[in-house]
Structures are given as structure tokens and as C-alpha cells.
Amino acid sequence: MTDILLDDDAGIAQAGALLRDGALVAFGTETVYGLGADATNAAAVSGIFAAKQRPHFNPLICHYAAFEAAFRDVIPNEAARVLAAALWPGPLTMVLPRRAACPVALLTGAGLDTLAVRVPAHPVALALLRAAGRPIAAPSANRSGQVSPTTAAHVMQGLGGRIAAILDSGPCAVGVESTVLDLSGEQPILLRPGGATVEAIEALIGPVIRGGVTPGGALRSPGMLASHYAPSLPVRLNAATVLADEALLAFGPPLSRAGAVFSLSPSGDPTEAAARLFEGLRWLDAEGTRLGLRGIAVMPIPLTGLGLAINDRLSRAAAPRDEAGV
């Protein structure tokens, strides 16, 4: 059952407590309703993908109550500081490098070394973020492929019974998602047009590259490369056996003879596996390299539910590097 919470002090406090406890709460922003989870809790973030029935682990936007909090988790450049001063709170998301001590779960950023951050311009959303006391990951609060919701009723139609609560924040004023701007490289790149106009952005920081493509043709939008977030060790999928000089990414009871083992889920739970996927790939890559192993074997994971998203990400990790342009 999904509760509808009023946007008064009691409702906001209850929604904040639910988020701290790892539950999913939908809430309104100036753009659309977001499906919120504690961004530092990988299990909670995994629940977002399960509730949305999302087939890919795309990076999620982290919402903060103030730019100072966001910039404690990412490394801002001068352009980011200028934009934050002028357009935050507001419908602008900036992609910036993660800090080494960033507490946000790897799953939230889909394993990337960057993080998408924004400060929403909605009083209820800001109050909720302060009540939660931590960054909140929040894609649009709809099932994957459906229209983004702009009212609490829209959210209930799509996600009722799949999430803990909806904080009824009234209708959304903007009605389209935030603009996403990649500031992690040498030149600003527009990854998604949205509520903040490119003209307003360029008036502040100068020219912006459109379309997520650099002048040399390299794709920059998350999820567009065939070989995405690949570890340095080769990845072998659907392994029925594992050699002594391979590391093992296990799902269910692990195979024997692996040089290093990371279990995504001993019980074979896809939600638990999703929460641990990027941590597991990074750990095995580092440990396998340290031990002189030649690759990472991955046990089969069912192509159902979150298993679809897990297999999608693993197939990207296993793609040949020369063909993928990395």
C-alpha cells in the first residue's frame, strides 16, 4: 500500500524518516515528480530500478537542499560555481567529477566517476531534503517508458502499491525534466534539454556543445557507449565453470576454484545483486589485478526483472574495447 502524505510539517517529517529508513518516496519538484531514495544506500537505490521496471542502470540525479552540500560530493569548476550561483535552486542538473570521499552509492551514478547533481526550486522538495538530511536520488516517478508525472495522482496511477509513500506537493510548475549539462570535461556539453534554457546557460558561461557529442565525435551521454564502465580485466559472461586464474562475480552459490570471489547475492536475489553490482566489479578488478589474475568470470543471472538491467550493464562491461572505442 502506498500512503499519500500531506505537504505539511508532519508529512514532510514522515517522508524524510521513510527515506532515511531506505524506503521509496515520490515527491514533487518544479519539473516533475521524482521517485526518491537515499542516494547513499545502494539497496534503496536498487529499489528505484525495481519499482520503475527500468531495464538499464542509467545514472540517477542526486538532489540536494543547497549547492554547498552538492559541492561536498562533487568537484565544481568555475562554470559550475557560476551556474549554481545564478540558476540554483532551479531545473538544471550538472554532471561533475565525484570526490574521492563521496558517500553516494556507486549504483546511483551507474558506476561512473561522475555524479549528476541539482538543487530543486520547490519549497516542499527543499524541506524534504533538509528533513532527510542526505542526498536523494530521484528519477521521474513513473514506470520506465511511461509519461513523466506532474501530479500525485499521476504517480499513484503508475506506482501505487510499489512504493512506500507519495508526498503530495501539488502540480509541477515546469512540467518537463531538468536540463542536464556535462561539466566534467574541457567543454560544457548539453546531454538533455529541459527546464533551464541553453540560452540562459550560455549567457553565463559561453558556448555549450549540443547533443552530447564532442567535436571529435566521442559520445558523452551516459549509457551511449557499447563498452560502458568496463573494468581493466576482461569480463566473461554466463560462466558455467571458473578457472583458478580468474576472479568470480557470483550469483547464488558460487562456483569453486576462483582466485577471488565477490558474491552479488548468495540467495540469488536480483535486487540485492543490483545494489552490489558496481561495487563487485570494482573490487574484483582491483583484487584480480593485485593477484595477477587474467579475467573476471560472471555466473549466469536470469533475464527477468532487475536481471535485465544487470545483464545489460555486464554486457557493456564485457564488450570488446577496440570495437567500443574506449
C-alpha positions in Angstrom: 0.0 0.0 0.0 1.2 3.5 -0.9 0.4 6.3 1.5 -0.4 9.8 0.4 1.3 12.3 2.7 0.3 16.0 3.0 3.0 18.6 2.4 2.7 20.0 5.9 5.4 19.7 8.6 4.2 16.3 9.8 4.0 14.9 6.2 7.4 16.2 5.3 8.9 14.8 8.5 7.4 11.4 7.9 8.6 11.3 4.3 12.1 12.2 5.5 12.1 9.4 8.0 10.9 6.9 5.4 13.8 7.9 3.1 16.3 7.6 5.9 15.0 4.1 6.6 15.6 3.0 3.0 12.0 3.4 1.7 10.9 4.9 -1.6 9.0 8.2 -1.5 7.8 10.2 -4.5 7.8 14.0 -4.2 7.1 16.9 -6.4 9.7 19.3 -7.8 9.3 22.3 -10.1 9.9 20.0 -13.0 8.2 16.6 -12.5 7.5 14.3 -9.6 10.6 12.3 -8.6 10.9 8.8 -7.1 13.2 9.4 -4.2 15.6 7.1 -2.3 18.6 7.7 -0.1 21.4 8.1 -2.6 24.0 6.7 -0.2 22.0 3.5 0.3 22.7 1.1 -2.6 19.8 -1.2 -1.6 17.4 1.7 -1.6 18.6 2.9 -5.0 18.2 -0.6 -6.3 14.5 -0.4 -5.3 14.1 2.6 -7.6 15.1 0.4 -10.6 12.8 -2.4 -9.4 9.8 -0.1 -8.9 10.2 1.6 -12.3 10.9 -1.7 -14.0 13.9 0.1 -15.6 15.8 -2.2 -18.0 19.1 -0.1 -17.7 21.2 1.2 -14.9 21.4 4.8 -16.1 22.9 7.4 -13.8 20.4 9.0 -11.4 20.3 12.6 -10.4 21.2 13.4 -6.8 19.1 16.2 -5.2 20.4 18.5 -2.5 19.0 21.2 -0.3 21.8 23.6 -1.1 24.7 24.0 -3.5 27.2 23.7 -0.7 26.0 20.2 0.1 26.2 19.2 -3.6 29.7 20.5 -3.9 30.9 18.5 -1.0 30.2 15.3 -3.1 31.4 16.6 -6.5 34.3 18.8 -7.6 32.9 22.0 -9.1 34.8 24.1 -11.7 34.4 27.8 -12.3 31.5 27.3 -14.7 29.6 25.1 -12.2 30.0 27.8 -9.5 28.8 30.5 -11.8 25.7 28.4 -12.8 25.0 27.4 -9.3 25.0 31.0 -8.1 22.6 32.1 -10.9 20.4 29.1 -11.6 20.2 27.0 -8.4 17.7 26.3 -7.0 16.3 25.5 -10.4 15.8 23.0 -13.2 19.5 22.5 -14.0 21.4 19.3 -13.4 25.2 19.4 -13.6 27.4 16.4 -14.2 30.7 16.8 -12.3 33.6 14.5 -11.1 32.9 12.6 -7.8 35.1 13.4 -4.9 37.1 10.5 -3.6 35.2 10.6 -0.3 31.8 10.9 -1.9 29.3 8.8 0.2 26.8 8.4 -2.7 26.4 4.7 -3.7 28.1 3.7 -6.9 24.8 2.3 -8.2 23.4 5.9 -8.1 25.9 7.1 -10.6 25.8 3.8 -12.6 29.5 3.1 -11.7 30.8 6.3 -13.3 33.4 8.6 -11.8 31.0 11.5 -12.2 27.7 12.4 -10.5 24.7 14.3 -11.7 23.6 16.9 -9.1 21.0 19.6 -8.7 19.2 21.8 -6.2 15.4 21.8 -7.0 13.4 25.0 -6.9 10.4 23.8 -4.9 9.8 24.6 -1.3 8.4 21.2 -0.4 11.2 19.3 -2.1 13.8 21.5 -0.3 12.1 20.9 3.0 12.1 17.2 2.4 15.8 17.2 1.5 16.5 19.0 4.7 14.3 16.6 6.7 16.1 13.6 5.1 19.5 15.0 5.8 21.2 13.3 2.9 21.3 13.4 -0.9 18.2 11.9 -2.5 18.4 10.1 -5.8 15.3 10.7 -7.8 14.4 9.9 -11.4 10.9 10.6 -12.6 8.3 8.8 -10.6 6.8 6.7 -13.4 7.3 3.2 -14.8 10.0 3.0 -17.4 8.8 4.2 -20.8 5.7 5.9 -19.5 4.9 9.7 -19.4 6.6 11.6 -16.6 4.1 12.5 -13.8 3.3 16.1 -12.8 0.7 15.4 -10.0 0.5 13.0 -7.1 -2.4 11.3 -8.9 -0.2 10.5 -11.9 2.3 8.9 -9.6 -0.3 6.7 -7.9 -1.6 5.5 -11.2 1.8 4.2 -12.2 3.5 3.3 -8.9 0.7 2.8 -6.4 1.4 -0.3 -4.3 5.1 -0.3 -5.4 6.5 2.5 -3.2 6.0 3.5 0.4 4.5 7.0 0.0 3.8 10.0 -2.2 4.4 13.4 -0.7 1.6 15.4 -2.4 3.3 18.6 -3.4 0.7 19.9 -5.8 1.0 20.2 -9.6 4.5 20.8 -11.0 5.1 24.3 -12.4 7.6 23.5 -15.2 6.3 20.1 -16.3 9.5 19.0 -18.1 12.6 17.4 -16.7 15.7 19.4 -15.7 18.3 20.4 -18.2 21.4 18.1 -17.9 24.8 19.7 -18.6 28.0 17.8 -18.5 30.8 19.9 -17.0 33.2 17.1 -16.3 35.4 17.7 -19.4 37.1 20.6 -21.0 33.9 21.9 -22.7 30.3 22.1 -21.4 28.1 19.5 -23.2 24.3 19.5 -23.2 23.1 16.0 -22.5 19.4 16.7 -22.2 17.5 19.9 -22.8 15.0 20.8 -20.1 13.7 23.5 -17.8 16.8 25.7 -17.9 17.3 27.1 -21.4 20.5 26.8 -23.2 20.4 30.5 -23.9 20.4 31.3 -20.2 23.3 28.9 -19.6 25.4 30.3 -22.5 24.8 33.8 -21.3 26.5 32.8 -18.1 29.4 30.5 -19.2 29.7 30.8 -23.0 29.1 28.3 -25.8 27.7 24.8 -25.0 28.1 21.8 -27.3 24.7 20.4 -28.2 23.7 16.7 -28.5 26.1 15.0 -26.1 28.8 14.7 -28.8 32.3 16.3 -28.6 33.9 17.9 -31.7 35.9 14.7 -32.3 32.7 12.7 -32.3 33.1 10.9 -28.9 29.8 10.1 -27.3 29.5 11.6 -23.8 25.9 11.0 -22.7 25.8 8.2 -20.1 24.9 4.8 -21.4 25.7 5.5 -25.1 29.0 3.6 -25.3 28.8 -0.1 -26.1 31.6 -0.8 -23.6 30.5 1.2 -20.6 32.2 1.4 -17.2 34.4 -1.6 -18.2 36.9 -2.9 -15.7 40.5 -3.3 -16.8 40.3 -7.1 -16.6 38.4 -8.9 -19.4 34.9 -10.0 -18.4 33.5 -13.4 -19.4 29.7 -13.8 -19.1 27.5 -16.8 -18.3 30.3 -18.8 -16.9 29.5 -22.4 -16.0 33.0 -23.0 -14.7 35.7 -20.7 -13.4 39.5 -21.2 -13.7 42.0 -20.8 -10.9 43.4 -17.7 -12.6 40.0 -16.0 -12.9 38.1 -13.8 -10.4 34.4 -14.7 -10.0 31.4 -12.5 -9.8 28.9 -14.9 -8.2 25.1 -15.0 -8.2 23.7 -17.7 -5.9 26.0 -20.4 -4.6 29.5 -19.6 -6.0 31.4 -21.9 -8.3 34.6 -23.3 -6.9 38.3 -22.7 -7.8 38.1 -18.9 -8.3 41.2 -16.8 -7.4 38.9 -14.1 -5.9 35.2 -14.1 -5.3 32.6 -11.4 -4.9 29.0 -12.6 -4.3 26.3 -10.3 -5.7 23.7 -12.3 -3.8 24.2 -15.7 -2.1 20.4 -16.2 -2.2 20.0 -15.2 -5.9 18.1 -12.0 -5.2 18.3 -9.7 -8.2 17.5 -6.6 -6.1 20.4 -7.3 -3.8 22.6 -8.1 -6.8 21.8 -4.8 -8.4 22.8 -3.0 -5.3 26.2 -4.7 -5.2 27.0 -4.8 -8.9 29.3 -1.9 -9.4 31.0 -2.4 -6.0 31.6 -6.0 -7.0 33.1 -5.2 -10.4 35.4 -2.6 -9.0 36.6 -4.8 -6.1 37.2 -7.8 -8.4 39.1 -5.6 -10.9 41.4 -4.3 -8.2 41.8 -7.6 -6.3 42.2 -9.6 -9.5 44.9 -7.2 -10.8 46.7 -7.4 -7.4 46.7 -11.2 -7.6 47.8 -11.3 -11.2 44.5 -12.9 -12.4 43.7 -12.9 -16.1 40.0 -12.0 -16.1 36.6 -12.0 -14.4 34.1 -14.8 -14.8 30.4 -13.9 -14.3 27.9 -16.5 -13.3 24.5 -16.5 -15.2 21.9 -14.1 -14.0 18.2 -14.6 -15.1 16.9 -12.2 -17.7 13.9 -11.3 -15.7 13.1 -8.2 -13.5 16.2 -6.4 -12.5 18.2 -9.2 -14.1 17.6 -7.5 -17.4 19.3 -4.3 -16.2 22.2 -6.3 -14.6 22.8 -8.2 -17.8 22.7 -5.0 -19.8 25.4 -3.4 -17.7 27.5 -6.6 -17.7 27.3 -6.9 -21.5 28.7 -3.4 -21.7 31.5 -4.2 -19.3 32.3 -7.3 -21.4 32.2 -5.6 -24.8 35.5 -5.6 -26.8 37.4 -2.4 -26.1 38.6 -1.8 -29.7 35.1 -2.1 -31.1 33.6 0.2 -28.5 36.1 3.0 -29.0 37.5 3.0 -25.5 
